[in-house]
Amino acid sequence: MRKIIINTLLLSALLDTGCSIHHVDIQQGNLVTQEMVDQLKPGMDQRQVQLILGTPLLRDPFHHDRWDYYYSLKRKDKPFERYSLQVYFKDGRLSHTSGTVHPDENQKTTQK
């Protein structure tokens, strides 16, 4: 009888601690910050851009001169955040960028 009571108490203690829900931040895509975009200079070749920003999430076969960087973040009890940056090339050289990047110090920034 004593063994049953001890096992019951242990089981209830394990269930009580095991039932707490832990929320994990879910990040997807390429994290691009304003600091990274500030390093880009017109005329850079595609290799140089890739060294700074990383491999683009999407290289559209119909738009060879555009790379797309997407990033999303879902945090517990906060709205879903989405950011996208488009990088444009002309003749294999950086022309310009557009879109939004992950904010530094909680400020959203748009590049050209």
N, C-alpha and C positions, 0 to 999 in steps of 0.2 A: 504494500500500500504506500509506504513511504517513497519507494522508487517511482511510482506512478505520479505522485504529487511533485517530486523534484523534476521529472521529465516534463510534466505539464507546465511548470513554471519556466523551465528553460525554453520550451517551445514557444510559449507566449512572449518571452523576452526577445527571442530571435525574430518572431513575426512582427513585433512592435518596432524594432529597429530596422527591419528590412522593408517596411512598407512606406518609408519616407520617399518622396519623389524628388529626384535630382534632375534639374533641367540643364541641358548642355547647350551652349551657344552653337549654332549651326552656321558655318561659313562656307560659301561656295564661290568658285571663280578666282579671279586674280585681284588681289588687294593692290590698288594703285592709289598712292597718296599725292597730294599737291607737291610735296617735296620731290617726288620722282618725276612728275610732269615738268617741274621747274628745271630739271637737268637736261630736258630735251631742247635741242637747238635746230632750227630749220637747216636743211641740207645734210643732216645725219643720214647715214645709210641704214638699211633695215637691220643689219647685224648690231649696230650700235644701239638702236632703239630697243631691240630685244634684250640686250645686256642690261638696260636700265629697267624696263617694264616687265620683262619675262616673256614667255611664249604666249601669244594671244590665244584667248579661248576660242575664237572663231576667225578663220581665214575664209571669207566668202569666195567661192570659185567664180562668181560672176562679177566681183569687185576686187580685182587683184591688188589694187592700190589702196585698200582699206583694211585695217586690222581692228577687231572689236575686242575690248576687254570688259568683261562683266564681273560684278561682285555683288553678292547678296549676304545679308547677315540677319539671323533671327535670334533675338535674345529673349529670355524669360520676361514676361510682362512688359515688353516694349514692341512698338510697331515694326513690321518687316521693313528692312532697309535694302534699297537697290541702287546700284551705281553702274554707270556704263560710260566708257571712254572709247571714242573712235579716233584712230590714228590714220592720217591720210598721207600717201606718198605720191610723188610725181617723178617719173623716171627713176624709181628706186631710191629716192631721197625724201626725207621727211618734209612734208609741205605744211601741215597744220594738224591740230587736234580739236576735238569738240566733245562735249558731254560733261558728266559729273564724276568727281573722284571722292574717295572716302575722306571725310573732313578731318583736318588737323585741328585740334582744340575745339571740336564740336561745331565747326563752321563749314557749311557746304560751299564749294567753290566750283565755278564753271570756267573752263579754259577756252578761249577764243571760240 
